[in-house]
Structures are given as structure tokens and as C-alpha cells.
């Protein structure tokens, strides 16, 4: 049986950045690997909905929050064996479709998950160091963040209960539950590269890395994600 993938993109005023992401999906869609693309939208006020309509993607309105958006998006991923969650500023390398096809067509991977090697759209040394650090974090701790994508079978997704609805740390939460279920050795970094926007680092790479570490440590120490989100978004 041919495995079909639904791509779920949690969107929010994504019009200015989502077209390169959609462009990466064209060839795998033409090849029959991708069955459907879903914008799980948290309340866009720009032309994100128009872009979805023009490109043939489904547009689903949801409450704001990536975890909730992804969770509701899955409901509309009908008849798909695999789910691929991508942020709206993701650009995948040209080889990604073939590698993902090989992964999902291997029956032994039904109880494995995959994510992409990270790069930033900034050629500076600082950006390369940050991306290298993120990839090393994944190799050592098997802890990819949401901006590296998540490829997971529907079977496994349902077994772990899917995305949580917390306002922040939804990516860390689901990865921890995946590792508990299948072991970190079954969380695979693909060779294909996902290049994400460096805009989030505009106030400084060191400052952003420290901020992320601070919030991750707080979450690991039991701080309520709502409290973390209040600090993160203020």
C-alpha cells in the first residue's frame, strides 16, 4: 500500500513567509507522496486564507496556539497514513521528498518518527553555530524543536495522544511522549535540511538561545506552560 502524507502547517498571518514553504511541496504532491496540505489557522487577518484557496490547500480555523492548531488540523487529515507538521517559514532541501518517501514506505518505520536537519537563512558564523548547536542537541538528547518539522505515522500519533493544547512547549511535550513510547533511538534525524527563518534571532543569537534554554529548563522543572507563555509573549 502506498503511504500518503498530509502536511499540517499551523498558520497565523503567514502570507508574507509561507510561499517558499508551499513551493517545497509541489514536487512531492505531483509524485503522489503528499495527499493534502492543511493550514490550521489561528486567526489570520491577512491573506493567508486566500493563499490556501489559490494553492489548493485546506484552510481550517482553530483557536490560537500551535498545539491546538496542529491537534485540530489532524482531524481533517483524512485517509493519510503519515503526518508531517511544518512551521510556516520552513524551506526544505531538494532531496527531502525522496528521503521521506523512503522512510514512510519502509514498514519498519511505522513506530519511528523523523525530523529534519536544521539550518537558518542567515549565512553568518553566529547563525551557523546556532544551527550546529541545535543539531547537536538533537543527536545527544533527541530533542528537536517544532521548527525542524515532525514526521510521524498516524498510528503512533494517535497512540501517544497527539499534540497537547498548552500555549507553549507543545513541541517539547510531544517529543517527550514519543521518546517514552518508542525510545529516543527511534527518533531519526533525516539528512534533508530544513532552513528556517532567522528573524526570531533579530535581537541577538546569544540572547535568543539563552531565552530558549531558560524556558526549557523552567518547563522541565515543572513550571506551568501558561506561566511560561505569559513571560514568552510579553
C-alpha positions, 0 to 999 in steps of 0.5 A: 500500500502506498503511504500518503502524507498530509502536511499540517502547517499551523498558520497565523498571518503567514502570507508574507513567509509561507510561499517558499514553504508551499513551493517545497511541496509541489514536487512531492504532491505531483509524485503522489507522496503528499495527499493534502496540505492543511493550514490550521489557522489561528486567526489570520487577518491577512491573506493567508486564507486566500493563499490556501484557496489559490494553492489548493490547500485546506484552510481550517480555523482553530483557536490560537496556539500551535498545539491546538492548531496542529491537534485540530488540523489532524482531524481533517487529515483524512485517509493519510497514513503519515503526518508531517507538521511544518512551521510556516517559514520552513524551506526544505532541501531538494532531496527531502521528498525522496528521503521521506518517501523512503522512510514512510514506505519502509514498514519498519518505520511505522513506530519511528518518527523523523525530523529534519536537519536544521539550518537558518537563512542567515549565512553568518558564523553566529547563525551557523553555530546556532544551527550546529548547536541545535543539531547537536542537541538533537543527536545527544538528547533527541530533542528537536524543536517544532521548527525542524518539522515532525514526521510521524505515522498516524498510528503512533500519533494517535497512540501517544495522544497527539499534540497537547493544547498548552500555549507553549512547549507543545513541541517539547511535550510531544517529543517527550511522549514519543521518546517514552513510547518508542525510545529516543533511538527511534527518533531519526534525524533525516539528512534533508535540511530544513532552513528556517527563518532567522528573524526570531534571532533579530535581537541577538543569537546569544540572547535568543538561545539563552531565552530558549534554554531558560524556558526549557529548563523552567518547563522541565522543572515543572513550571506551568506552560501558561506561566511560561507563555505569559513571560514568552509573549510579553 
